[in-house]
Amino acid sequence: MRNILITVMMLVVVILLFNAIVAKDTTGTKAQIQSQGDSANTRISTLLTP
């Protein structure tokens, strides 16, 4: 029973950390990757235009 409780608590901590670090709206890792990808796409598209 104790092992199950520890496992559930660890999963809750992992979910909270994921939401705080990766999925945060404007400053999370996902938003930063999206921003850098948009910037790279813009630079590439300007290189391809004659």
Order of alpha helices (4+ residues) and beta strands (2+ residues): alpha-alpha
